[in-house]
């Protein structure tokens, strides 16, 4: 099963998003300047649906 966490984080960085802090458990909080919102990113993304939801929340047009 593919894991998407490294590619999600690299796409977030390429689009100007920045890491803010560690959240509860294994989640991280990122800030997206495209939507001016915080986005929660899991450290173990196994589903492409979850990866696509993170992209949508951050305002990045990218599909896995």
C-alpha positions in Angstrom: 0.0 0.0 0.0 1.5 3.4 -1.0 2.1 6.1 1.6 1.5 9.7 0.7 2.9 11.6 3.6 6.3 12.6 2.0 4.7 13.7 -1.3 1.9 15.6 0.5 4.5 17.5 2.6 6.7 18.3 -0.4 3.7 19.6 -2.4 2.7 21.7 0.5 6.2 23.2 0.8 6.4 23.9 -3.0 3.1 25.9 -2.8 4.3 28.1 0.1 2.6 26.3 3.0 4.6 26.3 6.2 4.8 24.0 9.2 3.4 25.7 12.3 3.4 23.2 15.1 2.8 19.6 16.2 -0.8 18.8 17.0 -2.3 16.0 19.1 -1.0 12.5 18.4 0.8 12.1 15.2 -0.8 15.2 13.5 1.0 18.4 12.3 -0.6 21.8 11.8 0.4 23.6 8.6 -0.6 27.1 7.4 -1.7 27.6 3.8 -1.3 31.1 2.4 -3.6 30.2 -0.5 -6.7 29.8 1.7 -5.3 31.7 4.8 -6.3 28.6 6.9 -4.6 26.0 9.0 -4.5 22.5 7.7 -4.1 19.3 9.7 -1.7 16.8 8.2 -1.5 13.2 9.5 2.0 11.7 9.7 0.7 8.3 8.3 -1.4 9.0 5.2 -2.3 5.7 3.7 -5.3 6.7 1.7 -5.3 8.8 -1.5 -8.7 10.2 -0.5 -7.1 11.7 2.7 -4.2 13.1 0.7 -6.6 14.6 -1.8 -8.7 16.1 1.1 -5.6 17.8 2.5 -4.8 19.2 -0.9 -8.3 20.6 -1.3 -8.3 22.1 2.2 -5.0 23.8 1.5 -6.2 25.2 -1.8 -3.8 23.3 -4.0 -5.0 21.8 -7.3 -3.4 18.4 -7.2 -4.9 14.9 -7.4 -3.3 11.6 -6.3 
